Amino acid sequence: MKLATISAFTPVQRVPLAQQIVSALQTRIAEGFKPGDPLPSMRALCRQFDVSINTIQTAIATLAREGLVEKRPGSGVYVTER
């Protein structure tokens, strides 16, 4: 019996957890948030995604760099104008 060659397999790509959350939040923002709407608290996002606060902070920082959200210290994270 002939074995399949390794090249026949497609490599599995690992997507960092924070990037998966960024993608999920981008979809949620596009589908259901208006500019100025607050995102759920970071603790609520931790519970929803079952991840650590560090992972959520990384995801929110990425969204802020992309201009999708604005962090307001002491107030929360808000969706920006597109």
VEXDREN-2710 file (C-alpha; in Angstrom, 1 decimal):
% VEXDREN-2710
k/r/px/py/pz
1/MET/0.0/0.0/0.0
2/LYS/1.3/3.4/-1.0
3/LEU/1.3/6.2/1.7
4/ALA/0.2/9.7/0.8
5/THR/2.9/12.2/0.5
6/ILE/3.2/15.1/3.0
7/SER/2.8/17.6/0.3
8/ALA/-0.8/16.4/-0.3
9/PHE/-1.9/18.1/3.0
10/THR/-2.8/21.7/3.3
11/PRO/-1.0/23.4/6.2
12/VAL/-3.1/24.3/9.1
13/GLN/-3.0/28.0/9.8
14/ARG/-3.1/29.1/13.4
15/VAL/-5.0/32.3/14.0
16/PRO/-4.3/34.0/17.3
17/LEU/-7.2/34.1/19.7
18/ALA/-7.2/37.9/19.9
19/GLN/-7.4/38.0/16.0
20/GLN/-10.4/35.7/16.1
21/ILE/-12.1/38.0/18.6
22/VAL/-11.3/41.0/16.4
23/SER/-13.0/39.3/13.5
24/ALA/-16.1/38.5/15.6
25/LEU/-16.3/42.0/16.9
26/GLN/-15.9/43.5/13.5
27/THR/-18.8/41.5/12.3
28/ARG/-20.9/42.4/15.4
29/ILE/-20.1/46.1/14.9
30/ALA/-21.0/46.0/11.2
31/GLU/-24.3/44.2/11.8
32/GLY/-25.7/45.8/14.9
33/PHE/-23.9/48.9/16.2
34/LYS/-24.2/52.5/15.3
35/PRO/-21.5/55.2/15.7
36/GLY/-21.5/56.2/19.4
37/ASP/-22.9/52.9/20.7
38/PRO/-20.9/51.4/23.5
39/LEU/-19.5/47.9/23.3
40/PRO/-20.2/45.5/26.2
41/SER/-17.7/46.0/29.1
42/MET/-14.4/44.2/28.9
43/ARG/-15.5/41.8/31.6
44/ALA/-18.7/41.0/29.7
45/LEU/-16.6/40.3/26.6
46/CYS/-14.4/38.1/28.6
47/ARG/-17.4/36.0/29.7
48/GLN/-18.9/36.0/26.2
49/PHE/-15.7/34.8/24.5
50/ASP/-14.4/32.8/27.5
51/VAL/-11.0/34.4/27.3
52/SER/-8.8/36.5/29.6
53/ILE/-8.9/40.3/30.0
54/ASN/-5.5/40.5/28.2
55/THR/-6.9/38.9/25.1
56/ILE/-9.8/41.3/25.1
57/GLN/-7.5/44.3/25.6
58/THR/-5.4/43.2/22.7
59/ALA/-8.5/42.8/20.5
60/ILE/-9.8/46.2/21.5
61/ALA/-6.4/47.8/20.9
62/THR/-6.4/46.4/17.4
63/LEU/-9.9/47.7/16.7
64/ALA/-8.9/51.1/18.0
65/ARG/-5.8/51.2/15.7
66/GLU/-8.2/50.3/12.8
67/GLY/-10.4/53.2/13.7
68/LEU/-13.5/51.1/14.5
69/VAL/-13.7/51.9/18.2
70/GLU/-12.6/54.6/20.6
71/LYS/-11.5/53.9/24.1
72/ARG/-12.7/56.4/26.6
73/PRO/-10.9/55.9/30.0
74/GLY/-13.4/55.5/32.8
75/SER/-16.3/55.3/30.4
76/GLY/-15.8/52.4/28.0
77/VAL/-15.3/51.5/24.4
78/TYR/-17.4/53.1/21.7
79/VAL/-18.0/52.5/18.0
80/THR/-16.7/55.3/15.9
81/GLU/-18.0/56.9/12.6
82/ARG/-17.1/54.7/9.7
END
